[in-house]
Amino acid sequence: MRGIPLALLKEIQDTLQTCDFFKDPQMLNAIFESGELKHWQGGLPNTNNLNSRILVTINYLADKNNAKGENALIIFFYILGSIYGPNDELHDKLLKLAESLKWISHLPSNPGRDSLEANPARTQMLFISEAEKMLNCAKAVGKIDVPCINNGKEIKKITGTAWLVAPDLVITCWHVVSARDDLSICTPASDLKEQIKSAILTFNFTISGKGFLYSVKNLEYPISGSNPLDYAILRILDREDRPLRDLGFLLLDRDTPITPMVSLYIIQHPLGQAQQVAGDFFVKNGSNGTILYKTPTEPGTSGAPVFNHTNWRVVALHSSENTLEHLREGISIKSILSDLKDKKPQLYNEIASYQSHHPDNNQ
């Protein structure tokens, strides 16, 4: 099946969240025990999270076809819709989704000028209803300015993006904090200390002349002057007049499967400018725990959160441009958390505790 448009994918996810069959893996598996779906029962991935279960099922069935060439995902929706009685609201919704998917499956792969495909480039669109969610996330994203100090002398200023991962902890790229482009260079301790001391974070920088400044209390990780995985965690000094708790912090997502059907949005401060957002699709996994995507970025975006558009949770830390692939590259949250758990478990536990008690975390 060709790519499912974002609007339809959102409608599918919202509808399946109300289906009892997705609330329990055993109930979902029962739909596949007989009939037309039995052929795919053995390969159905298992997950304990409702949203993950929905995405996994969609991704698993979307590219499967039976001997007649009928798509498994469409068959699934017809069967699921028939399970609910005609008087049930889900009956009509599921059958309507099946028809919509069927219509998409018959669109030409390379639409011509007379095609009904109105968005052949798959340009990203946002639901108006998502604006509030995005703006709430944006509160926890800020610009970070770090002086590059060499032998005690400031030679330039480095600008990046950082975001709150806990009430007073921000994460950004190590190369922003170290103010060195080459990750193999170990920043001298004395220079690094001055850079941390002088660093400034600006939140609510949405238009020129607006924003609130915060200083850094200390560098929590890494403990040395280098980090090949290119991430750093800083503890921020709070302000009585503008408490950090008002900004909130972002939820992390390390388990939801990411495929080329998933769009990734980045809230960022490109070129040190006021906050902006851009979105495009995930392409593939990279090496050393990275992911590659098409989402537009600029210098100054390093350290920005990469959101899964589906749930507005962070799946990666944007780090650079992959010049060989001509794609953008981010360090997966899964890799970062695994590294942090191994290298500094106390800090990992602190972040994990705040994440588990986040008001929006219903897992």
Secondary structure as a PSIPRED ss2 file (coil, helix, strand):
# PSIPRED VFORMAT (PSIPRED V4.0)

   1 M C   1.000  0.000  0.000
   2 R C   1.000  0.000  0.000
   3 G C   1.000  0.000  0.000
   4 I C   1.000  0.000  0.000
   5 P C   1.000  0.000  0.000
   6 L H   0.000  1.000  0.000
   7 A H   0.000  1.000  0.000
   8 L H   0.000  1.000  0.000
   9 L H   0.000  1.000  0.000
  10 K H   0.000  1.000  0.000
  11 E H   0.000  1.000  0.000
  12 I H   0.000  1.000  0.000
  13 Q H   0.000  1.000  0.000
  14 D H   0.000  1.000  0.000
  15 T H   0.000  1.000  0.000
  16 L H   0.000  1.000  0.000
  17 Q C   1.000  0.000  0.000
  18 T C   1.000  0.000  0.000
  19 C C   1.000  0.000  0.000
  20 D H   0.000  1.000  0.000
  21 F H   0.000  1.000  0.000
  22 F H   0.000  1.000  0.000
  23 K C   1.000  0.000  0.000
  24 D C   1.000  0.000  0.000
  25 P H   0.000  1.000  0.000
  26 Q H   0.000  1.000  0.000
  27 M H   0.000  1.000  0.000
  28 L H   0.000  1.000  0.000
  29 N H   0.000  1.000  0.000
  30 A H   0.000  1.000  0.000
  31 I H   0.000  1.000  0.000
  32 F C   1.000  0.000  0.000
  33 E C   1.000  0.000  0.000
  34 S C   1.000  0.000  0.000
  35 G H   0.000  1.000  0.000
  36 E H   0.000  1.000  0.000
  37 L H   0.000  1.000  0.000
  38 K H   0.000  1.000  0.000
  39 H H   0.000  1.000  0.000
  40 W H   0.000  1.000  0.000
  41 Q C   1.000  0.000  0.000
  42 G C   1.000  0.000  0.000
  43 G C   1.000  0.000  0.000
  44 L C   1.000  0.000  0.000
  45 P C   1.000  0.000  0.000
  46 N C   1.000  0.000  0.000
  47 T C   1.000  0.000  0.000
  48 N C   1.000  0.000  0.000
  49 N C   1.000  0.000  0.000
  50 L H   0.000  1.000  0.000
  51 N H   0.000  1.000  0.000
  52 S H   0.000  1.000  0.000
  53 R H   0.000  1.000  0.000
  54 I H   0.000  1.000  0.000
  55 L H   0.000  1.000  0.000
  56 V H   0.000  1.000  0.000
  57 T H   0.000  1.000  0.000
  58 I H   0.000  1.000  0.000
  59 N H   0.000  1.000  0.000
  60 Y H   0.000  1.000  0.000
  61 L H   0.000  1.000  0.000
  62 A H   0.000  1.000  0.000
  63 D C   1.000  0.000  0.000
  64 K C   1.000  0.000  0.000
  65 N E   0.000  0.000  1.000
  66 N C   1.000  0.000  0.000
  67 A C   1.000  0.000  0.000
  68 K C   1.000  0.000  0.000
  69 G C   1.000  0.000  0.000
  70 E C   1.000  0.000  0.000
  71 N E   0.000  0.000  1.000
  72 A H   0.000  1.000  0.000
  73 L H   0.000  1.000  0.000
  74 I H   0.000  1.000  0.000
  75 I H   0.000  1.000  0.000
  76 F H   0.000  1.000  0.000
  77 F H   0.000  1.000  0.000
  78 Y H   0.000  1.000  0.000
  79 I H   0.000  1.000  0.000
  80 L H   0.000  1.000  0.000
  81 G H   0.000  1.000  0.000
  82 S H   0.000  1.000  0.000
  83 I H   0.000  1.000  0.000
  84 Y C   1.000  0.000  0.000
  85 G C   1.000  0.000  0.000
  86 P C   1.000  0.000  0.000
  87 N C   1.000  0.000  0.000
  88 D C   1.000  0.000  0.000
  89 E H   0.000  1.000  0.000
  90 L H   0.000  1.000  0.000
  91 H H   0.000  1.000  0.000
  92 D H   0.000  1.000  0.000
  93 K H   0.000  1.000  0.000
  94 L H   0.000  1.000  0.000
  95 L H   0.000  1.000  0.000
  96 K H   0.000  1.000  0.000
  97 L H   0.000  1.000  0.000
  98 A H   0.000  1.000  0.000
  99 E H   0.000  1.000  0.000
 100 S H   0.000  1.000  0.000
 101 L H   0.000  1.000  0.000
 102 K H   0.000  1.000  0.000
 103 W H   0.000  1.000  0.000
 104 I H   0.000  1.000  0.000
 105 S H   0.000  1.000  0.000
 106 H C   1.000  0.000  0.000
 107 L C   1.000  0.000  0.000
 108 P C   1.000  0.000  0.000
 109 S C   1.000  0.000  0.000
 110 N C   1.000  0.000  0.000
 111 P C   1.000  0.000  0.000
 112 G C   1.000  0.000  0.000
 113 R C   1.000  0.000  0.000
 114 D C   1.000  0.000  0.000
 115 S C   1.000  0.000  0.000
 116 L C   1.000  0.000  0.000
 117 E C   1.000  0.000  0.000
 118 A C   1.000  0.000  0.000
 119 N C   1.000  0.000  0.000
 120 P C   1.000  0.000  0.000
 121 A C   1.000  0.000  0.000
 122 R C   1.000  0.000  0.000
 123 T C   1.000  0.000  0.000
 124 Q C   1.000  0.000  0.000
 125 M C   1.000  0.000  0.000
 126 L C   1.000  0.000  0.000
 127 F C   1.000  0.000  0.000
 128 I H   0.000  1.000  0.000
 129 S H   0.000  1.000  0.000
 130 E H   0.000  1.000  0.000
 131 A H   0.000  1.000  0.000
 132 E H   0.000  1.000  0.000
 133 K H   0.000  1.000  0.000
 134 M H   0.000  1.000  0.000
 135 L H   0.000  1.000  0.000
 136 N H   0.000  1.000  0.000
 137 C H   0.000  1.000  0.000
 138 A H   0.000  1.000  0.000
 139 K C   1.000  0.000  0.000
 140 A C   1.000  0.000  0.000
 141 V E   0.000  0.000  1.000
 142 G E   0.000  0.000  1.000
 143 K E   0.000  0.000  1.000
 144 I E   0.000  0.000  1.000
 145 D E   0.000  0.000  1.000
 146 V E   0.000  0.000  1.000
 147 P E   0.000  0.000  1.000
 148 C E   0.000  0.000  1.000
 149 I E   0.000  0.000  1.000
 150 N E   0.000  0.000  1.000
 151 N C   1.000  0.000  0.000
 152 G C   1.000  0.000  0.000
 153 K E   0.000  0.000  1.000
 154 E E   0.000  0.000  1.000
 155 I E   0.000  0.000  1.000
 156 K E   0.000  0.000  1.000
 157 K E   0.000  0.000  1.000
 158 I E   0.000  0.000  1.000
 159 T E   0.000  0.000  1.000
 160 G E   0.000  0.000  1.000
 161 T E   0.000  0.000  1.000
 162 A E   0.000  0.000  1.000
 163 W E   0.000  0.000  1.000
 164 L E   0.000  0.000  1.000
 165 V E   0.000  0.000  1.000
 166 A E   0.000  0.000  1.000
 167 P C   1.000  0.000  0.000
 168 D C   1.000  0.000  0.000
 169 L E   0.000  0.000  1.000
 170 V E   0.000  0.000  1.000
 171 I E   0.000  0.000  1.000
 172 T E   0.000  0.000  1.000
 173 C C   1.000  0.000  0.000
 174 W H   0.000  1.000  0.000
 175 H H   0.000  1.000  0.000
 176 V H   0.000  1.000  0.000
 177 V H   0.000  1.000  0.000
 178 S H   0.000  1.000  0.000
 179 A C   1.000  0.000  0.000
 180 R C   1.000  0.000  0.000
 181 D C   1.000  0.000  0.000
 182 D C   1.000  0.000  0.000
 183 L C   1.000  0.000  0.000
 184 S C   1.000  0.000  0.000
 185 I C   1.000  0.000  0.000
 186 C C   1.000  0.000  0.000
 187 T C   1.000  0.000  0.000
 188 P C   1.000  0.000  0.000
 189 A H   0.000  1.000  0.000
 190 S H   0.000  1.000  0.000
 191 D H   0.000  1.000  0.000
 192 L H   0.000  1.000  0.000
 193 K H   0.000  1.000  0.000
 194 E H   0.000  1.000  0.000
 195 Q H   0.000  1.000  0.000
 196 I H   0.000  1.000  0.000
 197 K H   0.000  1.000  0.000
 198 S H   0.000  1.000  0.000
 199 A C   1.000  0.000  0.000
 200 I E   0.000  0.000  1.000
 201 L E   0.000  0.000  1.000
 202 T E   0.000  0.000  1.000
 203 F E   0.000  0.000  1.000
 204 N C   1.000  0.000  0.000
 205 F C   1.000  0.000  0.000
 206 T C   1.000  0.000  0.000
 207 I C   1.000  0.000  0.000
 208 S C   1.000  0.000  0.000
 209 G C   1.000  0.000  0.000
 210 K C   1.000  0.000  0.000
 211 G C   1.000  0.000  0.000
 212 F E   0.000  0.000  1.000
 213 L E   0.000  0.000  1.000
 214 Y E   0.000  0.000  1.000
 215 S E   0.000  0.000  1.000
 216 V E   0.000  0.000  1.000
 217 K E   0.000  0.000  1.000
 218 N E   0.000  0.000  1.000
 219 L E   0.000  0.000  1.000
 220 E E   0.000  0.000  1.000
 221 Y E   0.000  0.000  1.000
 222 P C   1.000  0.000  0.000
 223 I C   1.000  0.000  0.000
 224 S C   1.000  0.000  0.000
 225 G C   1.000  0.000  0.000
 226 S C   1.000  0.000  0.000
 227 N C   1.000  0.000  0.000
 228 P C   1.000  0.000  0.000
 229 L C   1.000  0.000  0.000
 230 D C   1.000  0.000  0.000
 231 Y C   1.000  0.000  0.000
 232 A E   0.000  0.000  1.000
 233 I E   0.000  0.000  1.000
 234 L E   0.000  0.000  1.000
 235 R E   0.000  0.000  1.000
 236 I E   0.000  0.000  1.000
 237 L C   1.000  0.000  0.000
 238 D C   1.000  0.000  0.000
 239 R C   1.000  0.000  0.000
 240 E C   1.000  0.000  0.000
 241 D C   1.000  0.000  0.000
 242 R C   1.000  0.000  0.000
 243 P C   1.000  0.000  0.000
 244 L H   0.000  1.000  0.000
 245 R H   0.000  1.000  0.000
 246 D H   0.000  1.000  0.000
 247 L C   1.000  0.000  0.000
 248 G C   1.000  0.000  0.000
 249 F C   1.000  0.000  0.000
 250 L C   1.000  0.000  0.000
 251 L C   1.000  0.000  0.000
 252 L E   0.000  0.000  1.000
 253 D C   1.000  0.000  0.000
 254 R C   1.000  0.000  0.000
 255 D C   1.000  0.000  0.000
 256 T C   1.000  0.000  0.000
 257 P C   1.000  0.000  0.000
 258 I C   1.000  0.000  0.000
 259 T C   1.000  0.000  0.000
 260 P C   1.000  0.000  0.000
 261 M C   1.000  0.000  0.000
 262 V C   1.000  0.000  0.000
 263 S E   0.000  0.000  1.000
 264 L E   0.000  0.000  1.000
 265 Y E   0.000  0.000  1.000
 266 I E   0.000  0.000  1.000
 267 I E   0.000  0.000  1.000
 268 Q E   0.000  0.000  1.000
 269 H C   1.000  0.000  0.000
 270 P H   0.000  1.000  0.000
 271 L H   0.000  1.000  0.000
 272 G H   0.000  1.000  0.000
 273 Q C   1.000  0.000  0.000
 274 A C   1.000  0.000  0.000
 275 Q C   1.000  0.000  0.000
 276 Q E   0.000  0.000  1.000
 277 V E   0.000  0.000  1.000
 278 A E   0.000  0.000  1.000
 279 G E   0.000  0.000  1.000
 280 D E   0.000  0.000  1.000
 281 F E   0.000  0.000  1.000
 282 F E   0.000  0.000  1.000
 283 V E   0.000  0.000  1.000
 284 K E   0.000  0.000  1.000
 285 N E   0.000  0.000  1.000
 286 G C   1.000  0.000  0.000
 287 S C   1.000  0.000  0.000
 288 N C   1.000  0.000  0.000
 289 G C   1.000  0.000  0.000
 290 T E   0.000  0.000  1.000
 291 I E   0.000  0.000  1.000
 292 L E   0.000  0.000  1.000
 293 Y E   0.000  0.000  1.000
 294 K C   1.000  0.000  0.000
 295 T C   1.000  0.000  0.000
 296 P C   1.000  0.000  0.000
 297 T C   1.000  0.000  0.000
 298 E C   1.000  0.000  0.000
 299 P C   1.000  0.000  0.000
 300 G C   1.000  0.000  0.000
 301 T C   1.000  0.000  0.000
 302 S C   1.000  0.000  0.000
 303 G C   1.000  0.000  0.000
 304 A C   1.000  0.000  0.000
 305 P E   0.000  0.000  1.000
 306 V E   0.000  0.000  1.000
 307 F E   0.000  0.000  1.000
 308 N E   0.000  0.000  1.000
 309 H C   1.000  0.000  0.000
 310 T C   1.000  0.000  0.000
 311 N C   1.000  0.000  0.000
 312 W C   1.000  0.000  0.000
 313 R E   0.000  0.000  1.000
 314 V E   0.000  0.000  1.000
 315 V E   0.000  0.000  1.000
 316 A E   0.000  0.000  1.000
 317 L E   0.000  0.000  1.000
 318 H E   0.000  0.000  1.000
 319 S E   0.000  0.000  1.000
 320 S E   0.000  0.000  1.000
 321 E E   0.000  0.000  1.000
 322 N E   0.000  0.000  1.000
 323 T C   1.000  0.000  0.000
 324 L C   1.000  0.000  0.000
 325 E C   1.000  0.000  0.000
 326 H C   1.000  0.000  0.000
 327 L E   0.000  0.000  1.000
 328 R E   0.000  0.000  1.000
 329 E E   0.000  0.000  1.000
 330 G E   0.000  0.000  1.000
 331 I E   0.000  0.000  1.000
 332 S E   0.000  0.000  1.000
 333 I H   0.000  1.000  0.000
 334 K H   0.000  1.000  0.000
 335 S H   0.000  1.000  0.000
 336 I H   0.000  1.000  0.000
 337 L H   0.000  1.000  0.000
 338 S H   0.000  1.000  0.000
 339 D H   0.000  1.000  0.000
 340 L H   0.000  1.000  0.000
 341 K H   0.000  1.000  0.000
 342 D H   0.000  1.000  0.000
 343 K H   0.000  1.000  0.000
 344 K C   1.000  0.000  0.000
 345 P H   0.000  1.000  0.000
 346 Q H   0.000  1.000  0.000
 347 L H   0.000  1.000  0.000
 348 Y H   0.000  1.000  0.000
 349 N H   0.000  1.000  0.000
 350 E H   0.000  1.000  0.000
 351 I H   0.000  1.000  0.000
 352 A H   0.000  1.000  0.000
 353 S H   0.000  1.000  0.000
 354 Y H   0.000  1.000  0.000
 355 Q H   0.000  1.000  0.000
 356 S H   0.000  1.000  0.000
 357 H C   1.000  0.000  0.000
 358 H C   1.000  0.000  0.000
 359 P C   1.000  0.000  0.000
 360 D C   1.000  0.000  0.000
 361 N C   1.000  0.000  0.000
 362 N C   1.000  0.000  0.000
 363 Q C   1.000  0.000  0.000
